Each structure stands twice: as structure tokens, then as C-alpha cells.
Amino acid sequence: MANTSTYKGIYAMHKYWGKKPFNEISKFIEQYSVPGETVMDCFCGSGVTLIEAVKAGRKAIGVDLNPIAIKLAKVSMTVVEIEKINKTFKDIKEKLQKTINSLYEMEYDGEQTMVTHTIWKNDVPIEVWYCTDKEKKKVRVGNNIDVRMCNEPPIAPKWYPESVMYENSRINVSKEQKVSDLFTPRALVGLSLICDEIKKIEDENLRAVFELTLSGTLSQASNLVFVIRGRKKNEGELSKAEVGSWVIGYWVPEEHFEINVWNCFENRFKRILKGEQEIFELFFDKTDDYMNQHLDLINGSATDIPIEENSVDYVFIDPPHANRILYMEQSLMWNAWLELDSNINWNDEIIVSEAKDRKEKNTDNYNELLDSAFAEISRVLRPGKYFSMAFNCLDDDMWIDILNLFVAHGFEIRDIVPLEYSATSVIQDNRKNALKTDFVLTFQNTGNEEISRIVFKNDDMDLRDRINEVLKDNPEYEVYNVMNALFELTIPKGYIYKVSKIVKMCAEIME
Ligand SMILES: C[S@@+](CC[C@H](N)C(=O)[O-])C[C@H]1O[C@@H](n2cnc3c(N)ncnc32)[C@H](O)[C@@H]1O
């Protein structure tokens, strides 16, 4: 069942797209490996597989091309004393809170006020939320002073990133757009002061916690925060504005919020702190030596993994799905602020991108690189061991291409099961007949190069009969169960039915 508890604690510290539900991943780790063995995720993203592997007493190897992913995974598995974290936050607060808040303070209606939120529409402050000594939230219309305070803040900014983003209309990045264009001048001052203070933290692990607090703050402190407005019943008028949050892409809505930077930072810190408390509880008894022996994080490419052959006992991966989420283009905002963007290996990213200057990132390149990654997995995975991959696709050609990629590398299919998304996931596909879950395909590294390629069988009558047979014996089956049963039946014979047809026919039969 969908599980809303999936993204709490560690997993709620920082956004990352495509995070997998930890409780589901841990079941695969338990099923296909034993304590002491080595589990690898060479598309590790935020590190869910690795965290679950180490929690379960396995050794974990994580590879990702995206620097922020590796940082996130590292922080998520490094114990830092909670007292030190609190003390450092207190120091930063003492140094900066007043200064940053002064960027939002002004006299209004005879009172000293501080702006918490401004709603900008076409560069006009149409609504301003502010607080006074007595009241937490008051609302007024914006004025020229708001415009001036935002665009000409009285304090000079420290360093902030001016990295140029890849022009890509799909994620709303225009020509020559810079990361800094996503923020108001006032927000840049606040964020750059925080960034500067964080750089002064000497302890590397402690600094990393605050770097993530900063990168986790960015979206809410940017112009990407849209305004949620419902309609009042019967009246047709707009109801009160509510604060949205960044989901995906760099779309600056015509009407967007600008939120007080200090409040954004403090709120993010509270989440980070909860995550840090969980990290402490999970790993406080693991010495540095233990962690060094049990966790290997590599900021590199799955197509060239710097580890020895036959050294891994189980692989779980969740590679990018073609052009669905542009991981590194979308992470540039984070990577740039943390100065992690100078050596990014864009060439090896396994992605299909519509960016103007990434023309080579097409389907052929995607398949080629994925093929190299599979070759690497087959090299490092011990013979007879298992390899699982999360996959969600209704495109028949992609299913057969993927299955054949495995076959070509000597993997034999053993299992196909659904992986439930959390109810809070926004990347679900809710079209009718869509596969509402990811599937996890599990293969065994048999090294058998004799397995022949899998082909499609186009025989609707035959497919209908098979589905009816499966459902007769198992009337409780859902579409994915039927798919699994059919795959189990036909793959050993060298063919599959088209996934789209299975889904469509199941819907008709099950109606
Ligand atoms: C679907 S995400 C993984 C999310 C992860 N399962 C989690 O729970 O956070 C896919 C990841 O593949 C990474 N990636 C893309 N090309 C890669 C490559 N050549 N080598 C390693 N990682 C790559 C992306 O940076 C992204 O983090």
C-alpha cells in the first residue's frame, strides 16, 4: 500500500527526485543478500539503497554522477553530534538573523514591521504578509518601498553562483539564464551571507550538514514558489493565497512568492535536525572505521565503476527513465551554490535531454550508456548473484530493449514485482491504464550467453486466453500479477506479449 511515512526523518532532509520508498528497498536487500555481503547501487541518488544496506549489516557501494547526490548520501550516513549541530546553528543565528531580517523590516502604518512573504506578479508586489510585535500575520498591498527593498537591498551580497544553466524549454531555462536569476537581489544577499558563514565551519562533517541546510533552503527562498489559489465556493472570487513549493523544473510563475530567507533557512534546519537525530540513533554505535569499511561512495559514472570484478553480492538500481527527470540539469541550482558544479561529467549522464547544447543526449546515447552500465554490473557482480532494477514504462519497445539488454549481459529474469510509491510522490502517472507503480525486475547473473533474444508475440486471441487462464486460477490478481505470471510463462520460451496490450486487455477483462 502507498505509505506516507516513507519520507520522514533522514529521507525528508533534502529533496531529491525519484527517491525510492526505503521500506520496500529493504525487503529486496533482505531477500537477495545476507549480512556481511556487499550491496551496490550505481545510480544511488540520495542513497536510499545504501542507507538500508548498512542498516541491515551489509557493506554498501554507491555511485552517482551527480555531486549533490553523493553529498546527500554521505551526510545521511555520517553521525555528527547533535549538540555541535545545535551550537553551530545558534552561532549562525546570532551572527545573521538580525542582519538578514533587516532586509525585510520597514515602518508601516505607524508600526515597526517585518515582511515574511511577498507575492510578486509581473514584478509588482501585489500582496505582502508581515508581522509586528503583536501579530504574526498581517496582510497588505505592496508599495514602492517593497520594490526598492527587494531590488536595491542596503547590504552588499557576498559570493553567489552565476553559473549558466543549459537552455532547455522543457524545464523553463532560457538562453544564458544563470542560477542567480532564480532569486531576487534581496534573497541573494541573505543566501550569500549564510553561504559565506557556512564556509567558515572548520569541521568537514559539520560543514556538510549546513551545506545541505543551505541547498535545501534554496528552492523555498527562490522565485520558483508558486501561489496556490482556490476558488471560493459560489462567489467565483479567488480565495486566500497559500504557499506552494518547488516540484520540478525552473518555472518562475507569473505570480510567485518571495519568502524571508532567514525563515526559509530556519525551517529547513528544523527538518535537517530531525534527520540528523535519526542518523544519530541509527549509526551512533558505528565507529568511523566501521563506516569506512562498510560504505564506499563514488562520484563517478556507472559506465566505469572503479571496483574489482566479482566483488559485489547484490545490485539494486533505479536508473533515470529516459527524459522523465533531468537530474543534473535540475540539480544545478544546488550544485552551483555548493560550488560542486565545476567538474560535472555531463557527457556520461544517462539521460535523454532536449537542452539546446546537449543534442547528443538522445535515445541512442541513452541506450549505449545504459548498456555500458549493465556491462559494468555484470563485471562486478559475482556469478549466480542477483541484480534488481526499478522500471516503469508502458512503452513496449523499451520493455523489450531493456529485457534484451539484460539477456545480452548474461542475466536471466527471475522475478517482476511492483514497488509502491509513497502517496506523497508527485511523479506518479495517473492516466487510465497507466502502470501506477514502478516494477522491480530481478535477474540472476548466470553468465549464460546462450540465452536468445526475446521477441514480441502478436496474437491477441492467444493473449486473451492466457489472461483468462491466469485469472481463473487467481481471481484476486491485479494487472501487475497477471503481467508477472505471463512473463514467467513466456520469457523462458523467448517471447513476451506487448505490455500495453496486457494492460489494455486486463482492463477489459477485469471490468
Ligand atoms: C532515479 S535516480 C536514483 C534515485 C535513487 N534511487 C534515490 O532513491 O534517491 C537516477 C540517478 O542516476 C544518476 N545518473 C545518471 N547517469 C549516471 C551515470 N552515468 N552514472 C551514475 N549515475 C548516473 C542521476 O544523477 C540520478 O541520481
The ligand as an SDF file (V2000), in Angstrom:
LIG
                    3D

 27 29  0  0  0  0  0  0  0  0999 V2000
   16.1690    7.6670  -10.4320 C   0  0  0  0  0  0  0  0  0  0  0  0
   17.5830    8.4830   -9.7890 S   0  0  0  0  0  0  0  0  0  0  0  0
   18.0130    7.4950   -8.4340 C   0  0  0  0  0  0  0  0  0  0  0  0
   17.2490    7.8780   -7.2320 C   0  0  0  0  0  0  0  0  0  0  0  0
   17.5910    6.9930   -6.0680 C   0  0  0  0  0  0  0  0  0  0  0  0
   17.0510    5.6690   -6.2550 N   0  0  0  0  0  0  0  0  0  0  0  0
   17.0720    7.5550   -4.7620 C   0  0  0  0  0  0  0  0  0  0  0  0
   16.3580    6.8420   -4.0430 O   0  0  0  0  0  0  0  0  0  0  0  0
   17.3740    8.7300   -4.4540 O   0  0  0  0  0  0  0  0  0  0  0  0
   18.7920    8.1350  -11.0000 C   0  0  0  0  0  0  0  0  0  0  0  0
   20.1850    8.6420  -10.6770 C   0  0  0  0  0  0  0  0  0  0  0  0
   21.0700    8.2440  -11.7250 O   0  0  0  0  0  0  0  0  0  0  0  0
   22.1100    9.2090  -11.7660 C   0  0  0  0  0  0  0  0  0  0  0  0
   22.9020    9.0230  -13.0090 N   0  0  0  0  0  0  0  0  0  0  0  0
   22.6450    9.3910  -14.2800 C   0  0  0  0  0  0  0  0  0  0  0  0
   23.6150    8.9920  -15.1050 N   0  0  0  0  0  0  0  0  0  0  0  0
   24.5150    8.3280  -14.3460 C   0  0  0  0  0  0  0  0  0  0  0  0
   25.7420    7.6630  -14.6080 C   0  0  0  0  0  0  0  0  0  0  0  0
   26.2680    7.6080  -15.8250 N   0  0  0  0  0  0  0  0  0  0  0  0
   26.3850    7.0960  -13.5770 N   0  0  0  0  0  0  0  0  0  0  0  0
   25.8980    7.1460  -12.3100 C   0  0  0  0  0  0  0  0  0  0  0  0
   24.7620    7.7690  -12.0040 N   0  0  0  0  0  0  0  0  0  0  0  0
   24.0680    8.3600  -13.0030 C   0  0  0  0  0  0  0  0  0  0  0  0
   21.3860   10.5130  -11.6070 C   0  0  0  0  0  0  0  0  0  0  0  0
   22.2570   11.5390  -11.1640 O   0  0  0  0  0  0  0  0  0  0  0  0
   20.3200   10.1400  -10.5580 C   0  0  0  0  0  0  0  0  0  0  0  0
   20.7670   10.4430   -9.2670 O   0  0  0  0  0  0  0  0  0  0  0  0
  1  2  1  0
  2  3  1  0
  2 10  1  0
  3  4  1  0
  4  5  1  0
  5  6  1  0
  5  7  1  0
  7  8  2  0
  7  9  1  0
 10 11  1  0
 11 12  1  0
 11 26  1  0
 12 13  1  0
 13 14  1  0
 13 24  1  0
 14 15  1  0
 14 23  1  0
 15 16  2  0
 16 17  1  0
 17 18  1  0
 17 23  2  0
 18 19  1  0
 18 20  2  0
 20 21  1  0
 21 22  2  0
 22 23  1  0
 24 25  1  0
 24 26  1  0
 26 27  1  0
M  CHG  2   2   1   9  -1
M  END
$$$$
